[in-house]
């Protein structure tokens, strides 16, 4: 599903104009990004949790040259679905 498909479905379900639904979706994404940048965790009960996780540095292999390379440590955003949400599938 693309963003415009999601906007259309949210607009229809919530009885909003597409422009308003898109603004709400953009605001949600911005708020989550800002919270994660600050190191906060965003919990939506019944849906899941967004948080930042630290990945350790590790060794890898360059697929083109087959030579070993060092992959640096970095922080990545992670989403973990709640058990209630996961059980729906």
N, C-alpha and C positions, 0 to 999 in steps of 0.2 A: 504494500500500500504506500502510495506516495503522499507527500504532505497535502496536496490539494484534495486528494481523496479523503484524507482524515478530516480536513477542514470542512468538506461538504457533509460528511456524516455527523460531525459534531454540531454543525449548524442545524441540520435537520432534526437531530435528537433533542437539542436544547431550545429549538425555536428561535434561533438567532440568524441574523444575516451572515453571509459567508465572510464579509469583511470584519465583522465583530468576532466571529469564531476564530479567524486567522489572527487577529490582534490578541485574543486571549491565549491561543496556543503559543504565539511568539513570546508573550509575556511570561508564560509558564516556563518555557525553555530558558529564557534569560535569567529568571529567578533561580532556577536549578543550577545553571552554570555559575552564577555569582556565588551561590552558597558553597558549591564544590571548590571554587577557587579559594574561598576563605577557609576551607578545611572542614566545613560543616557536613553533616549527613542529612539527607532529605528522606523522611519516612512518610509514606502514604499507606495508612492502615488498609489492609485488604488488597493492596496493589503491589507494593514493594518498596525497596530502599535504594536510593542513589548514594554512592559514596566514592571517595578517592582511595585507591589502593596503591601501595608502593610495590613496584616490581624490582627485584634485585638484579644487579648486574650479572651477566652470564656469558658463557662462551657459545658461539654459534658457528655455522659454516656458511660461507658465501656460496650460494648455489651455482653461480657462474664459474667461479675459479676453484671451488672445493677447498679453499684455504680457510683455516680457522680465523674467526674474528671475535672481537670483544663487543658485546652488546651492553651499552651503559644502563645503569639504573634509571628508572623514570616513574612518574606517577601517572596512573590511568584512571578514568572514570569507570565505575562498575555499577551495574544494576542487578539487584538480587530480588527476584519475585517473592512475594509472601507465600506462605504455605497454602492459604486460602485461594490465591490466584493460581498457583501452580496446580492445585488439585482439580481445577476446571478443565484441564487438558487430559 
